[in-house]
């Protein structure tokens, strides 16, 4: 922070959580003009702190207790009894191995507010998360800082603010996509060019295949929808289609199966399938066409059905796929941010499940 500091004291502190000890290190820094600072380290996570001259005020953050300093609110993270297990150097107070204090930590990453309580006093301090490489550079230490392990209490999230930006960007693209979808829907002809009702009755004999009268597909090259509506009940029919250009003989061949079943079992009434179906043929040039239909199915009973052909039908599938693709970035960023925060709070007093992992439970 633009000042020269000398390390004059060192102590190791330990807390025990569910029978597992967790230790961290504290270095006392001194500058004759600026006083004391506290540099703490736990598994590669560093914090530079100082004592406060004003008492924080009590507050709440959702369901958790909190403390407020100025305009900042710090959420309670953890409270534990810390014991000094090693000490060397000079301190402005008498430090002894074995002495204990109650440590309560509140966080507002990258800051941490801590209260150390003894029978005689309560000392509040404010610390700021400082990456290890900055410590190594500031003190001119050889080699590289040890890599940080896990997620520390007040470690700034690499995803801070990114979910909100991602969702705002999604909203912008969604509005644009929705506008394009409306324009496409409004400009589509969606013209019905043919409709006809038929009966498929295998028991009556005769040739079930037929061709429709010729109809016109006008306008530019666009899609054609062939839809069928039946009165099927506990049966199925397969329709073989061929859309044929009356002038060139070019054909678009495809087939669709329509089935519908229903019944009652131990779980109650159930249905499966549908009595109607549709198929979309993309990029059909304009011209005069007819449809060849070849129905196939069981000979148990007859089926009445209606075929409807439309030209230039709005196809919203592509817009749905585009919407799903647009959702991927904000969902991924939000998930990674939530996972980072989950790992942070898993080491607090508010963990969803108890953890015995060697992680940052001993922060100060």
C-alpha positions as CSV (number, residue, x, y, z in Angstrom):
1,X,0.0,0.0,0.0
2,X,2.9,2.4,-0.8
3,X,4.5,2.0,2.7
4,X,7.5,0.0,3.9
5,X,6.6,-2.7,6.5
6,X,8.8,-4.8,8.7
7,X,7.7,-8.2,10.0
8,X,8.3,-8.1,13.7
9,X,6.1,-10.9,15.0
10,X,4.7,-14.3,14.0
11,X,2.1,-16.6,15.5
12,X,0.3,-19.8,14.6
13,X,-3.4,-20.1,15.6
14,X,-5.5,-23.1,15.5
15,X,-9.2,-23.9,15.8
16,X,-10.8,-27.3,16.1
17,X,-13.9,-28.2,14.1
18,X,-15.6,-31.6,14.7
19,X,-12.4,-32.8,16.2
20,X,-10.2,-31.7,13.2
21,X,-7.6,-28.9,13.9
22,X,-7.1,-26.1,11.4
23,X,-4.2,-23.8,11.7
24,X,-3.2,-20.5,10.0
25,X,-0.4,-18.1,10.3
26,X,-0.3,-14.4,11.3
27,X,2.5,-12.0,10.7
28,X,2.6,-8.7,12.6
29,X,3.9,-5.8,10.4
30,X,5.2,-2.5,11.7
31,X,5.8,0.9,10.3
32,X,6.8,3.7,12.7
33,X,4.5,6.2,10.9
34,X,1.6,4.0,10.1
35,X,1.5,1.6,13.1
36,X,0.7,-2.1,12.9
37,X,-0.8,-4.3,10.2
38,X,-1.7,-8.0,10.4
39,X,-0.9,-10.3,7.5
40,X,-2.6,-13.7,7.8
41,X,-2.2,-16.7,5.6
42,X,-4.2,-20.0,5.3
43,X,-3.3,-22.4,2.6
44,X,-2.1,-19.8,0.1
45,X,-4.9,-17.3,0.9
46,X,-3.6,-14.0,2.3
47,X,-5.3,-11.1,4.1
48,X,-3.9,-7.8,5.1
49,X,-5.7,-6.2,8.0
50,X,-5.7,-3.5,10.7
51,X,-7.6,-2.8,13.8
52,X,-10.7,-0.5,13.6
53,X,-11.1,2.6,15.7
54,X,-14.9,2.6,15.5
55,X,-17.3,-0.1,16.5
56,X,-19.4,-1.7,13.8
57,X,-23.2,-1.7,14.3
58,X,-25.3,-4.8,14.4
59,X,-27.3,-5.6,11.2
60,X,-28.8,-8.5,9.4
61,X,-28.2,-10.0,5.9
62,X,-31.2,-12.1,5.1
63,X,-31.5,-14.8,7.8
64,X,-27.9,-14.3,8.9
65,X,-26.6,-11.8,11.4
66,X,-24.4,-9.1,10.1
67,X,-22.3,-6.1,11.1
68,X,-22.2,-2.7,9.3
69,X,-19.2,-0.4,8.9
70,X,-20.0,2.8,7.2
71,X,-22.2,1.9,4.2
72,X,-20.8,-1.7,4.0
73,X,-22.7,-4.7,5.4
74,X,-20.6,-7.7,6.4
75,X,-22.4,-11.1,6.7
76,X,-21.6,-13.4,9.5
77,X,-19.5,-16.3,8.3
78,X,-18.0,-18.2,11.2
79,X,-17.5,-18.1,15.0
80,X,-14.9,-20.3,16.7
81,X,-12.4,-20.5,19.5
82,X,-8.9,-19.9,18.3
83,X,-5.8,-21.0,20.3
84,X,-2.3,-19.7,19.9
85,X,-0.1,-22.8,19.2
86,X,3.2,-21.1,18.3
87,X,4.6,-17.6,18.7
88,X,7.9,-15.7,18.1
89,X,9.0,-12.1,17.7
90,X,7.6,-8.9,19.2
91,X,4.0,-7.9,19.8
92,X,2.5,-4.8,21.4
93,X,0.7,-7.1,23.9
94,X,1.8,-10.2,25.7
95,X,1.1,-13.3,23.5
96,X,1.4,-16.7,25.0
97,X,1.1,-20.2,23.6
98,X,-2.2,-21.7,24.8
99,X,-4.1,-18.5,25.1
100,X,-7.5,-18.5,23.4
101,X,-9.9,-15.9,22.0
102,X,-13.3,-16.2,20.4
103,X,-13.1,-15.2,16.7
104,X,-16.1,-14.1,14.8
105,X,-15.7,-13.4,11.1
106,X,-18.0,-11.4,8.8
107,X,-17.5,-11.1,5.1
108,X,-18.1,-8.7,2.2
109,X,-15.6,-10.1,-0.4
110,X,-12.8,-9.0,-0.8
111,X,-13.1,-7.6,2.8
112,X,-13.4,-9.4,6.1
113,X,-14.5,-7.9,9.4
114,X,-13.3,-9.9,12.5
115,X,-14.0,-9.6,16.2
116,X,-11.7,-11.2,18.7
117,X,-13.3,-11.5,22.1
118,X,-11.6,-12.2,25.5
119,X,-13.0,-11.8,29.0
120,X,-11.4,-8.3,29.0
121,X,-12.1,-6.8,25.6
122,X,-13.4,-7.0,22.1
123,X,-11.0,-6.0,19.2
124,X,-12.4,-5.4,15.8
125,X,-10.2,-5.5,12.7
126,X,-10.7,-5.1,8.9
127,X,-8.8,-7.2,6.4
128,X,-8.6,-7.2,2.6
129,X,-7.9,-10.3,0.6
130,X,-4.5,-10.1,-1.1
131,X,-3.3,-12.6,-3.7
132,X,-0.1,-14.4,-2.8
133,X,1.9,-13.1,-5.8
134,X,1.4,-9.5,-4.5
135,X,2.8,-10.5,-1.1
136,X,5.8,-12.2,-2.8
137,X,6.5,-9.1,-4.9
138,X,6.0,-6.6,-2.1
139,X,8.5,-8.4,0.2
140,X,10.9,-9.5,-2.6
141,X,10.6,-13.1,-1.6
142,X,12.3,-15.8,-3.7
143,X,10.4,-18.2,-5.9
144,X,6.7,-18.1,-6.2
145,X,3.8,-17.9,-3.8
146,X,2.2,-21.3,-2.9
147,X,-1.0,-21.8,-4.9
148,X,-4.2,-21.1,-3.0
149,X,-6.2,-24.2,-2.0
150,X,-10.0,-24.2,-2.1
151,X,-12.2,-21.1,-1.7
152,X,-11.5,-18.8,1.2
153,X,-14.1,-16.9,3.2
154,X,-13.6,-13.4,1.6
155,X,-11.9,-14.5,-1.6
156,X,-13.3,-12.4,-4.4
157,X,-15.3,-14.5,-6.8
158,X,-13.9,-14.6,-10.4
159,X,-17.6,-14.5,-11.5
160,X,-18.6,-11.4,-9.5
161,X,-21.1,-9.4,-11.6
162,X,-20.8,-11.8,-14.5
163,X,-24.2,-13.6,-14.1
164,X,-26.0,-10.2,-14.1
165,X,-24.1,-9.1,-17.2
166,X,-24.8,-12.4,-18.9
167,X,-28.5,-12.2,-18.2
168,X,-28.7,-8.6,-19.3
169,X,-27.0,-9.6,-22.6
170,X,-29.4,-12.5,-22.9
171,X,-32.3,-10.1,-22.5
172,X,-30.9,-7.9,-25.3
173,X,-30.5,-10.8,-27.7
174,X,-33.9,-12.2,-26.6
175,X,-35.7,-8.9,-27.5
176,X,-33.9,-9.0,-30.9
177,X,-34.8,-12.6,-31.5
178,X,-38.4,-12.0,-30.5
179,X,-38.6,-9.1,-32.9
180,X,-37.3,-11.1,-35.7
181,X,-39.7,-13.9,-34.9
182,X,-42.6,-11.5,-35.0
183,X,-41.5,-10.1,-38.3
184,X,-41.1,-13.6,-39.8
185,X,-44.6,-14.6,-38.5
186,X,-46.2,-11.4,-39.8
187,X,-44.6,-11.6,-43.2
188,X,-45.3,-15.4,-43.7
189,X,-48.0,-16.2,-46.2
190,X,-49.3,-19.1,-44.1
191,X,-51.7,-19.8,-47.1
192,X,-53.9,-22.8,-47.2
193,X,-53.6,-24.2,-50.7
194,X,-55.4,-27.5,-50.4
195,X,-57.7,-29.4,-48.0
196,X,-59.5,-32.7,-48.5
197,X,-61.3,-35.3,-46.4
198,X,-60.8,-39.1,-47.0
199,X,-61.6,-42.5,-45.6
200,X,-59.2,-45.4,-45.1
201,X,-61.1,-48.7,-44.9
202,X,-58.9,-51.7,-45.7
203,X,-61.8,-54.2,-45.2
204,X,-63.8,-52.5,-48.0
205,X,-61.1,-53.3,-50.5
206,X,-60.0,-51.1,-53.3
207,X,-56.8,-49.1,-53.8
208,X,-56.1,-46.9,-50.7
209,X,-53.5,-44.8,-52.6
210,X,-54.6,-41.7,-54.4
211,X,-53.4,-38.4,-55.7
212,X,-55.0,-35.0,-54.9
213,X,-56.1,-32.5,-57.4
214,X,-53.3,-30.1,-58.6
215,X,-52.8,-27.0,-56.5
216,X,-50.7,-23.8,-56.9
217,X,-47.7,-23.0,-54.6
218,X,-47.2,-19.3,-55.2
219,X,-44.6,-16.8,-54.1
220,X,-40.9,-17.4,-53.5
221,X,-39.3,-20.6,-52.5
222,X,-40.4,-21.5,-49.0
223,X,-41.7,-24.3,-46.9
224,X,-44.8,-26.4,-47.3
225,X,-46.7,-28.0,-44.4
226,X,-48.7,-31.2,-44.8
227,X,-51.0,-31.8,-41.9
228,X,-53.4,-34.7,-41.2
229,X,-56.2,-34.9,-38.7
230,X,-57.7,-38.3,-38.0
231,X,-60.3,-40.0,-35.8
232,X,-58.0,-42.8,-34.7
233,X,-58.7,-44.6,-31.5
234,X,-56.4,-47.4,-30.2
235,X,-54.9,-47.8,-33.6
236,X,-52.3,-46.4,-36.0
237,X,-51.9,-45.4,-39.6
238,X,-48.8,-44.8,-41.7
239,X,-49.1,-42.2,-44.4
240,X,-46.6,-42.3,-47.3
241,X,-46.5,-38.9,-49.0
242,X,-45.0,-37.6,-52.2
243,X,-45.3,-34.0,-53.1
244,X,-44.8,-33.9,-56.9
245,X,-44.3,-31.0,-59.3
246,X,-46.8,-31.3,-62.1
247,X,-44.5,-29.7,-64.6
248,X,-41.1,-31.2,-63.9
249,X,-42.0,-34.4,-62.0
250,X,-39.6,-33.4,-59.2
251,X,-40.9,-35.2,-56.0
252,X,-40.4,-34.7,-52.3
253,X,-40.9,-38.1,-50.6
254,X,-41.5,-38.6,-46.9
255,X,-43.7,-40.6,-44.5
256,X,-45.4,-40.1,-41.2
257,X,-47.0,-42.4,-38.7
258,X,-50.1,-41.3,-36.6
259,X,-51.1,-43.4,-33.6
260,X,-53.3,-42.9,-30.6
261,X,-54.0,-45.2,-27.7
262,X,-55.8,-44.9,-24.4
263,X,-56.9,-47.1,-21.5
264,X,-57.2,-47.6,-17.8
265,X,-54.8,-49.4,-15.5
266,X,-54.0,-49.5,-11.8
267,X,-52.7,-45.9,-12.0
268,X,-55.9,-44.6,-13.7
269,X,-56.7,-43.5,-17.1
270,X,-53.9,-43.0,-19.6
271,X,-53.4,-41.8,-23.2
272,X,-50.5,-42.1,-25.6
273,X,-49.9,-40.5,-29.0
274,X,-52.1,-38.1,-31.0
275,X,-54.8,-38.2,-33.6
276,X,-53.1,-35.5,-35.7
277,X,-49.7,-34.9,-37.2
278,X,-47.8,-32.5,-39.5
279,X,-44.6,-32.5,-41.5
280,X,-42.7,-29.5,-42.9
281,X,-40.9,-29.6,-46.2
282,X,-38.3,-26.8,-46.5
283,X,-37.4,-24.9,-49.6
284,X,-40.1,-25.9,-52.1
285,X,-40.0,-23.8,-55.3
286,X,-43.2,-22.2,-56.6
287,X,-45.3,-24.1,-59.2
288,X,-48.2,-26.5,-59.7
289,X,-48.1,-29.6,-57.5
290,X,-50.2,-32.5,-56.4
291,X,-49.8,-34.9,-53.4
292,X,-49.7,-38.6,-53.6
293,X,-50.9,-40.3,-50.5
294,X,-50.4,-44.0,-49.6
295,X,-52.0,-45.0,-46.2
296,X,-51.2,-48.2,-44.5
297,X,-52.5,-49.7,-41.3
298,X,-54.4,-52.5,-39.5
299,X,-57.5,-53.7,-41.1
300,X,-59.5,-53.7,-37.9
301,X,-61.6,-50.7,-38.7
302,X,-61.8,-47.6,-40.9
303,X,-60.2,-44.3,-40.3
304,X,-61.5,-40.9,-41.4
305,X,-58.9,-38.2,-42.0
306,X,-58.4,-34.8,-43.4
307,X,-55.3,-33.5,-45.2
308,X,-54.5,-29.8,-45.2
309,X,-51.6,-28.3,-47.1
310,X,-50.2,-24.8,-46.3
311,X,-47.6,-22.7,-48.0
312,X,-45.0,-20.5,-46.3
313,X,-45.8,-21.5,-42.7
314,X,-44.0,-19.7,-39.8
315,X,-41.5,-22.2,-38.4
316,X,-40.7,-21.3,-34.7
317,X,-38.5,-24.4,-34.1
318,X,-35.4,-22.5,-35.2
319,X,-36.2,-19.6,-32.9
320,X,-36.7,-22.1,-30.1
321,X,-33.3,-23.6,-30.8
322,X,-31.8,-20.1,-31.0
323,X,-33.4,-19.3,-27.6
324,X,-31.9,-22.4,-26.1
325,X,-28.4,-21.5,-27.4
326,X,-28.8,-18.0,-26.0
327,X,-29.6,-19.5,-22.6
328,X,-26.5,-21.6,-22.4
329,X,-23.9,-18.8,-21.5
330,X,-25.9,-17.1,-18.7
331,X,-26.9,-20.5,-17.2
332,X,-23.3,-21.7,-17.3
333,X,-22.0,-18.5,-15.7
334,X,-24.7,-18.5,-13.1
335,X,-24.0,-22.2,-12.3
336,X,-20.3,-21.6,-11.9
337,X,-20.9,-18.6,-9.8
338,X,-23.3,-20.5,-7.6
339,X,-20.8,-23.4,-7.3
340,X,-18.1,-21.0,-6.2
341,X,-20.3,-19.4,-3.6
342,X,-21.5,-22.8,-2.5
343,X,-17.8,-23.8,-1.9
344,X,-17.3,-20.6,0.1
345,X,-20.2,-21.1,2.4
346,X,-19.6,-24.8,2.8
347,X,-16.7,-23.8,5.1
348,X,-18.9,-21.5,7.2
349,X,-21.2,-22.0,10.2
350,X,-24.0,-22.2,7.6
351,X,-22.8,-25.2,5.6
352,X,-25.6,-27.3,4.2
353,X,-23.8,-30.5,5.2
354,X,-20.9,-31.0,7.5
355,X,-17.5,-31.3,5.9
356,X,-14.3,-32.8,7.1
357,X,-12.3,-31.6,4.1
358,X,-9.1,-29.8,4.9
359,X,-10.2,-26.4,3.8
360,X,-10.4,-22.7,5.0
361,X,-12.3,-23.2,8.2
362,X,-9.6,-21.4,10.2
363,X,-9.8,-17.9,8.8
364,X,-9.1,-14.7,10.7
